[in-house]
Amino acid sequence: MTAILLLAAALGLSWLVSWRLTGRVLSWLRQRAILDHPNDRSSHAIPTRAAAAGASC
């Protein structure tokens, strides 16, 4: 039972840290207007913020 609670706490903490860092990274990208511009191989048609997924790693 203790191992399950420890695992749940670790997962919850990692989710919280990733969520918080993603928000901070997005805010930083918005302030600096850092965008990923689409090209022929892109899956998006309009410029989008780049590198926000880095916080979850």
ROSE-4610 file (N, C-alpha, C; in Angstrom, 1 decimal, always signed):
// ROSE-4610
residu = [M/M/M/T/T/T/A/A/A/I/I/I/L/L/L/L/L/L/L/L/L/A/A/A/A/A/A/A/A/A/L/L/L/G/G/G/L/L/L/S/S/S/W/W/W/L/L/L/V/V/V/S/S/S/W/W/W/R/R/R/L/L/L/T/T/T/G/G/G/R/R/R/V/V/V/L/L/L/S/S/S/W/W/W/L/L/L/R/R/R/Q/Q/Q/R/R/R/A/A/A/I/I/I/L/L/L/D/D/D/H/H/H/P/P/P/N/N/N/D/D/D/R/R/R/S/S/S/S/S/S/H/H/H/A/A/A/I/I/I/P/P/P/T/T/T/R/R/R/A/A/A/A/A/A/A/A/A/A/A/A/G/G/G/A/A/A/S/S/S/C/C/C]
num = [1/1/1/2/2/2/3/3/3/4/4/4/5/5/5/6/6/6/7/7/7/8/8/8/9/9/9/10/10/10/11/11/11/12/12/12/13/13/13/14/14/14/15/15/15/16/16/16/17/17/17/18/18/18/19/19/19/20/20/20/21/21/21/22/22/22/23/23/23/24/24/24/25/25/25/26/26/26/27/27/27/28/28/28/29/29/29/30/30/30/31/31/31/32/32/32/33/33/33/34/34/34/35/35/35/36/36/36/37/37/37/38/38/38/39/39/39/40/40/40/41/41/41/42/42/42/43/43/43/44/44/44/45/45/45/46/46/46/47/47/47/48/48/48/49/49/49/50/50/50/51/51/51/52/52/52/53/53/53/54/54/54/55/55/55/56/56/56/57/57/57]
x = [+0.8/+0.0/+0.9/+2.0/+2.8/+3.5/+3.8/+4.5/+3.5/+2.2/+1.2/+1.1/+1.0/+0.9/+2.1/+3.3/+4.5/+4.6/+4.1/+4.0/+3.0/+1.9/+0.9/+1.4/+2.1/+2.7/+3.7/+4.6/+5.6/+5.0/+4.0/+3.3/+2.6/+1.9/+1.3/+2.2/+3.4/+4.4/+5.0/+5.3/+5.8/+4.8/+3.6/+2.5/+2.5/+2.5/+2.4/+3.6/+4.8/+6.0/+5.9/+5.5/+5.4/+4.4/+3.3/+2.2/+2.7/+3.3/+3.8/+4.9/+5.9/+7.0/+6.4/+5.5/+4.9/+4.3/+3.6/+3.0/+4.1/+5.1/+6.2/+6.9/+7.2/+7.8/+6.9/+5.6/+4.7/+4.7/+4.7/+4.7/+6.0/+7.1/+8.4/+8.4/+7.9/+7.8/+6.9/+5.8/+4.9/+5.6/+6.3/+7.0/+8.0/+8.7/+9.7/+9.3/+8.1/+7.5/+8.3/+8.7/+9.4/+8.4/+8.4/+7.4/+8.1/+7.4/+7.8/+7.0/+7.6/+6.9/+6.8/+5.6/+5.4/+6.1/+6.5/+7.0/+6.2/+6.7/+6.0/+5.7/+6.6/+6.5/+5.8/+5.4/+4.8/+3.4/+2.9/+1.5/+0.6/+1.2/+0.4/+0.5/-0.6/-0.6/-0.3/-0.4/-0.1/+1.1/+1.8/+3.0/+2.5/+3.2/+2.8/+4.0/+3.8/+4.9/+5.8/+7.0/+8.0/+8.5/+8.8/+9.6/+8.8/+7.5/+6.8/+6.8/+7.0/+7.0/+8.3/+9.2/+10.5/+10.3/+9.3/+9.1/+8.6/+7.9/+7.4/+8.5/+9.6/+10.7/+11.5]
y = [-1.2/+0.0/+1.3/+1.2/+2.4/+2.7/+1.6/+1.8/+2.4/+2.1/+2.7/+4.2/+4.5/+5.9/+6.7/+6.1/+6.8/+7.0/+6.0/+6.1/+7.2/+7.2/+8.3/+9.6/+9.8/+11.1/+11.5/+10.6/+10.9/+11.3/+10.6/+10.9/+12.3/+12.5/+13.8/+15.0/+14.8/+15.8/+16.1/+15.1/+15.3/+15.9/+15.6/+16.3/+17.7/+18.1/+19.4/+20.3/+19.7/+20.4/+20.6/+19.6/+19.8/+20.8/+20.8/+21.8/+23.2/+23.4/+24.7/+25.2/+24.3/+24.7/+25.0/+24.2/+24.5/+25.9/+26.3/+27.6/+28.7/+28.5/+29.5/+29.5/+28.4/+28.4/+29.1/+28.8/+29.4/+30.9/+31.4/+32.8/+33.5/+32.8/+33.3/+33.4/+32.3/+32.3/+33.4/+33.7/+34.7/+36.1/+36.3/+37.6/+37.9/+36.9/+37.0/+36.7/+36.4/+36.1/+35.0/+34.0/+32.9/+31.9/+31.8/+31.0/+30.0/+28.9/+27.9/+28.1/+28.6/+28.9/+27.6/+27.3/+26.1/+26.1/+24.9/+24.6/+23.5/+23.0/+22.0/+20.7/+20.4/+19.1/+19.3/+20.5/+20.8/+20.3/+20.0/+19.5/+20.7/+21.9/+23.1/+24.1/+24.9/+25.9/+27.3/+27.6/+28.9/+28.9/+30.0/+29.9/+29.5/+28.7/+28.3/+28.5/+28.5/+28.6/+27.4/+27.6/+26.5/+26.2/+24.9/+24.5/+24.3/+24.5/+24.3/+22.9/+21.9/+20.6/+20.2/+21.1/+20.9/+20.8/+21.5/+21.5/+20.1/+19.4/+18.1/+17.0/+17.3/+16.3/+16.5]
z = [+0.0/+0.0/+0.0/+0.8/+0.8/-0.5/-1.3/-2.6/-3.5/-3.5/-4.3/-4.0/-2.8/-2.4/-2.8/-2.7/-3.1/-4.6/-5.3/-6.8/-7.2/-6.5/-6.9/-6.5/-5.4/-5.1/-6.1/-6.5/-7.5/-8.8/-9.3/-10.5/-10.4/-9.3/-9.1/-9.1/-8.4/-8.4/-9.7/-10.5/-11.8/-12.7/-12.6/-13.4/-13.1/-11.8/-11.3/-11.8/-11.7/-12.2/-13.7/-14.4/-15.9/-16.3/-15.6/-15.9/-15.6/-14.5/-14.1/-15.1/-15.4/-16.3/-17.7/-18.2/-19.5/-19.6/-18.5/-18.5/-18.5/-17.8/-17.7/-19.1/-19.7/-21.0/-22.1/-22.1/-23.0/-22.8/-21.6/-21.3/-21.8/-21.6/-22.1/-23.6/-24.3/-25.7/-26.3/-25.6/-26.0/-25.9/-24.8/-24.6/-25.7/-26.1/-27.1/-28.5/-28.7/-30.0/-30.8/-30.1/-30.7/-31.3/-32.6/-33.3/-34.2/-34.4/-35.4/-36.6/-37.7/-38.9/-39.8/-40.3/-41.1/-42.4/-42.8/-44.1/-44.8/-45.9/-46.7/-45.9/-44.9/-44.2/-42.8/-42.5/-41.2/-41.1/-39.9/-39.7/-39.3/-39.2/-38.9/-40.1/-40.2/-41.3/-40.9/-39.6/-39.1/-38.1/-37.9/-36.9/-35.5/-34.8/-33.5/-32.6/-31.3/-30.3/-30.4/-30.4/-30.4/-29.0/-28.8/-27.7/-26.4/-26.4/-25.1/-24.6/-25.4/-24.9/-24.2/-24.2/-23.5/-22.0/-21.5/-20.0/-19.5/-20.4/-20.0/-20.0/-20.6/-20.6/-19.4]
